[in-house]
Amino acid sequence: MRGKVSSKTVVYAEDMTEPMLDKVTTLAKDAFQLQITAGKTFSSIADFIRRNMEKEYGRGWNCVVGNSFGAFVTHEIKTYVYFSVTFGVSILLWKT
């Protein structure tokens, strides 16, 4: 987890408005920068993203951050994204 966050965002799958997607990717980049300097874990990054999404868009957000996981989730319409902002680490975010 040490190093710089790449500026290239890769979206693998999404059902989300463009403004919300922009917010999420910005939050994710911020989370990785903050957590890298503090030496935190993927769960801390997920918590940072989730808490900030709940402040902006209401309760019910879930977030998984890691380099090897599978998932099948049910989500509200326009509240799902699976993406990466740094090589080898994926983020799954959805609202229930």
trRosetta pair geometry for C-beta under 8 A, 3 or more apart (Angstrom, degrees):
i j d omega theta_ij theta_ji phi_ij phi_ji
1 32 8.0 -145 -165 -152 93 86
1 35 7.3 -63 170 120 133 103
1 36 6.0 -156 148 -108 89 78
1 42 7.8 -146 -89 -60 135 75
1 89 7.8 65 -106 -66 81 148
2 36 6.4 120 -125 -158 38 100
3 36 7.0 -103 54 -147 39 141
4 36 8.0 140 -100 131 26 174
5 29 5.4 154 126 -145 151 74
5 32 4.4 109 -84 101 130 134
5 33 5.8 -81 1 -60 129 79
5 36 7.4 -150 -42 -22 92 143
5 85 5.9 7 -175 132 114 101
5 86 4.9 -84 -137 -77 72 113
6 85 7.0 -177 66 160 75 55
6 86 5.5 140 20 -117 86 56
6 87 6.1 71 -8 -25 137 87
7 29 7.8 37 -120 -123 54 137
8 85 7.9 164 86 -151 42 48
9 25 4.9 -4 -113 -145 156 132
9 28 8.0 106 -116 73 112 133
9 29 7.9 -77 -75 -56 107 110
9 83 6.2 7 -178 174 95 126
9 84 7.1 166 -155 85 53 50
9 85 5.2 -17 -105 -103 80 74
10 83 6.2 167 89 -160 52 75
10 84 4.7 0 56 55 99 97
11 14 5.3 -25 -179 -26 124 125
11 21 7.3 1 -100 -159 144 127
11 81 6.7 -62 -141 -161 102 101
11 82 7.5 106 -166 79 61 54
11 83 4.5 -30 -108 -103 58 109
12 82 4.6 -58 66 107 107 100
12 83 6.1 -172 10 -91 78 44
12 84 7.4 60 -27 -8 105 92
12 90 7.3 -7 -2 -138 140 121
13 80 7.5 -32 122 132 94 106
13 81 7.4 173 94 -150 59 40
13 82 4.5 24 51 41 91 113
14 21 6.3 38 -166 -103 152 125
14 80 6.5 171 -150 101 45 71
14 81 4.4 12 -114 -113 95 79
14 82 7.0 -148 -67 29 63 62
14 83 7.1 22 -67 -52 111 109
15 75 7.2 147 67 89 124 129
15 77 6.8 -93 149 -158 122 51
15 78 5.9 -107 143 -91 79 31
15 79 7.2 -13 97 37 90 35
15 80 4.5 30 47 52 95 104
15 81 7.6 -147 37 -66 49 59
16 20 4.9 -120 178 90 102 117
16 21 4.8 127 107 -63 120 91
16 24 7.2 -18 166 0 161 144
16 78 5.6 107 -116 -172 36 60
16 79 6.5 85 -100 -103 87 17
16 80 6.3 -148 -49 58 95 42
16 81 5.0 -27 -10 -56 145 106
17 20 4.6 85 60 12 87 106
17 21 6.8 -153 91 -8 42 89
17 78 5.6 33 -31 -169 82 119
18 21 5.6 -55 -142 37 30 113
18 22 6.4 35 157 -21 64 103
19 22 5.7 -52 -150 34 32 114
19 23 6.5 35 151 -20 64 104
20 23 5.5 -52 -151 34 35 115
20 24 6.3 35 152 -21 66 105
20 57 7.1 53 -127 -80 113 145
20 78 7.3 107 34 161 154 93
20 79 7.7 -79 158 -109 157 57
21 24 5.7 -52 -145 35 32 112
21 25 6.4 27 159 -15 65 106
21 81 6.2 144 -115 -92 86 147
22 25 6.2 -58 -146 38 27 105
22 26 6.3 27 156 -17 63 110
23 26 5.9 -61 -151 38 27 111
23 27 6.3 28 153 -19 65 108
23 53 7.8 122 124 -106 116 77
23 56 6.5 -170 175 142 149 167
24 27 5.7 -56 -148 37 30 112
24 28 6.3 30 154 -21 65 106
24 49 7.3 51 -152 -161 75 111
24 53 7.0 27 -100 -90 85 115
24 81 5.9 119 113 51 165 154
24 83 7.7 111 121 39 120 140
24 93 6.1 -170 -148 66 132 159
25 28 5.6 -50 -145 34 33 114
25 29 6.5 34 156 -18 64 103
25 83 6.9 -63 -93 119 93 155
25 85 6.2 147 -156 -84 79 121
26 29 5.9 -54 -149 36 30 109
26 30 6.3 30 153 -17 64 108
27 30 5.6 -59 -149 40 30 112
27 31 6.1 34 153 -25 67 107
27 48 7.4 178 173 129 96 91
27 49 5.3 115 131 -124 120 75
27 52 5.1 -180 -135 92 132 145
27 53 7.0 -168 69 -55 177 82
28 31 5.5 -51 -145 33 30 114
28 32 6.5 28 158 -16 64 103
28 45 7.8 53 -145 175 66 107
28 49 6.0 24 -85 -99 68 126
28 83 7.5 -148 -10 92 173 113
28 85 4.7 150 119 -4 119 145
28 91 5.6 -111 -122 -16 134 170
29 32 6.0 -55 -149 36 30 107
29 33 6.5 28 154 -16 64 108
29 85 5.2 -131 -74 175 74 150
30 33 5.8 -59 -149 38 31 110
30 34 6.2 25 157 -15 67 110
30 48 7.8 -142 103 148 92 130
31 34 5.9 -59 -145 40 28 108
31 35 5.9 15 162 -11 66 116
31 45 4.6 106 150 -150 120 79
31 48 4.2 154 -121 93 109 136
31 49 5.5 -44 -51 -54 158 85
32 35 6.0 -60 -134 45 26 104
32 36 6.0 34 163 -28 64 107
32 45 6.3 33 -78 -127 59 130
32 85 6.4 -157 -6 92 145 119
32 86 5.7 155 -144 -25 162 138
32 89 7.9 139 -106 86 127 149
33 36 6.1 -51 -143 28 24 111
33 37 6.9 15 161 -10 58 107
34 37 6.4 -69 -160 39 28 103
34 38 6.3 4 155 -1 66 117
34 40 7.9 2 117 21 79 133
34 48 6.9 163 71 -132 135 162
35 38 5.7 -66 -140 50 35 102
35 39 7.8 -113 170 52 61 11
35 40 4.0 -87 -151 55 92 112
35 41 7.7 -97 -172 42 126 21
35 44 5.5 149 -121 101 122 115
35 45 5.0 -70 -18 -75 165 89
35 48 7.0 -135 -52 -7 115 149
36 39 7.7 31 -179 -69 27 36
38 44 7.8 -117 92 138 126 156
40 44 3.6 -76 167 67 128 157
40 45 6.8 150 106 -43 115 74
41 44 5.2 110 56 3 65 99
41 45 7.4 -121 108 -1 43 88
42 45 5.5 -53 -153 35 39 114
42 46 6.3 41 150 -20 70 103
42 65 4.3 -161 -173 100 94 100
42 66 5.2 72 177 -82 163 66
42 89 7.3 -159 -111 -149 112 119
43 46 5.5 -49 -146 37 36 114
43 47 6.3 38 153 -21 65 105
43 65 7.4 -169 -74 52 27 103
44 47 5.6 -52 -146 36 31 112
44 48 6.4 37 152 -23 63 103
45 48 5.7 -52 -151 32 31 114
45 49 6.6 27 154 -15 64 105
45 65 4.8 -64 88 64 115 173
46 49 6.0 -57 -150 38 31 108
46 50 6.1 29 155 -17 67 111
46 63 4.1 174 -162 109 84 105
46 64 6.2 5 -118 -115 137 16
46 65 4.4 -151 -61 3 92 105
46 91 7.7 176 -99 -135 77 90
47 50 5.7 -55 -141 41 30 111
47 51 6.0 30 162 -19 66 108
47 63 7.5 -164 -59 66 24 125
48 51 6.2 -57 -144 36 23 108
48 52 6.4 14 160 -10 60 112
49 52 6.2 -67 -151 42 26 106
49 53 6.2 24 156 -18 65 110
49 63 4.8 149 85 -132 116 165
49 65 7.5 129 12 -52 137 123
49 91 7.0 135 -63 -159 176 133
49 93 6.4 -101 142 -97 131 129
50 53 5.9 -59 -147 37 28 109
50 54 6.4 26 157 -18 64 107
50 61 4.9 176 -146 106 75 110
50 62 6.8 3 -114 -131 121 16
50 63 4.3 -137 -59 7 97 122
50 93 7.7 -166 -83 -130 70 99
51 54 5.8 -57 -150 36 29 111
51 55 6.6 33 151 -22 63 103
52 55 5.5 -46 -149 30 36 115
52 56 6.4 23 157 -8 65 110
53 56 5.9 -65 -146 46 32 104
53 57 5.5 -32 176 36 72 111
53 61 4.4 115 97 -99 126 171
53 63 7.6 143 16 -53 139 123
53 93 7.0 160 -57 -170 164 129
53 95 7.7 -142 146 -74 128 106
54 57 7.0 -75 -112 61 20 69
54 58 6.5 -58 -152 119 58 19
54 59 5.3 36 -145 -99 108 47
54 60 7.5 144 -109 30 94 46
54 61 5.3 -133 -61 20 82 117
57 61 7.2 89 76 -58 110 123
57 79 7.7 165 148 -122 146 110
57 95 7.2 -95 120 -81 125 149
58 95 7.9 66 82 -148 92 139
60 76 7.6 55 125 -13 138 129
60 95 4.9 66 110 -165 101 85
60 96 5.2 -138 -178 63 101 59
61 79 7.9 -127 -105 178 80 116
61 93 6.8 -7 -169 -169 103 92
61 94 7.4 164 -149 92 60 30
61 95 5.1 -38 -93 -95 62 81
62 73 7.3 -163 78 -142 138 146
62 93 7.2 167 85 -149 54 47
62 94 5.6 -14 57 65 97 76
62 95 7.3 163 13 -96 76 30
62 96 6.5 34 -12 -8 119 107
63 91 6.8 -18 -164 -167 96 93
63 92 7.0 157 -153 84 46 56
63 93 4.9 -1 -106 -104 84 81
64 69 6.0 -116 156 98 134 161
64 71 6.5 169 36 -66 158 148
64 91 7.3 159 83 -155 54 45
64 92 4.4 2 53 54 101 104
64 93 7.9 -158 28 -67 61 47
65 89 6.6 18 -179 176 88 106
65 90 7.4 -174 -145 91 49 46
65 91 5.2 -8 -102 -105 80 78
65 92 7.9 -160 -69 26 40 66
66 69 4.9 78 72 -17 133 119
66 89 6.9 -134 144 -147 11 76
66 90 6.7 -20 70 57 54 79
67 88 5.3 1 -126 159 118 83
67 89 5.4 -57 -76 -98 84 59
67 90 7.1 126 -109 12 36 80
69 90 7.5 -140 43 70 96 117
69 92 7.5 -111 91 2 125 133
71 92 5.6 108 39 174 159 173
73 80 7.4 171 88 -123 118 118
73 92 7.4 143 -3 161 141 124
73 94 5.2 152 121 46 146 161
73 96 7.8 -107 179 -72 106 106
74 96 6.7 71 92 -117 81 99
75 79 5.3 -151 168 82 111 92
75 80 4.3 128 79 -67 164 111
75 94 3.9 -98 -100 -170 130 119
75 95 6.0 85 -159 57 93 52
75 96 6.3 -88 -117 -80 52 61
76 79 4.5 33 71 26 93 135
76 94 7.9 153 28 177 68 83
76 95 4.9 -37 29 94 113 99
76 96 6.7 162 -24 -123 88 18
79 94 5.9 92 121 -159 85 58
79 95 3.6 -58 159 32 144 109
80 93 7.3 166 -148 92 38 60
80 94 4.5 11 -107 -108 77 98
80 95 7.7 -120 -62 22 61 68
81 91 7.7 11 109 105 94 95
81 92 7.7 -178 95 -146 51 40
81 93 5.3 0 58 58 88 97
81 94 7.6 177 24 -72 51 65
82 90 6.7 7 -177 179 83 115
82 91 7.3 178 -149 89 42 52
82 92 5.0 -1 -109 -107 83 77
82 93 7.8 -178 -77 24 42 62
83 90 7.2 162 91 -155 23 73
83 91 5.7 -20 68 60 71 95
84 87 7.4 72 158 -98 132 22
84 88 7.9 133 -153 43 138 21
84 89 6.2 139 -140 83 98 55
84 90 5.1 -59 -77 -103 96 58
84 91 6.6 151 -93 11 42 82
85 89 7.9 -37 54 84 63 101
85 91 7.2 9 2 0 93 130
86 89 5.1 12 78 44 97 113
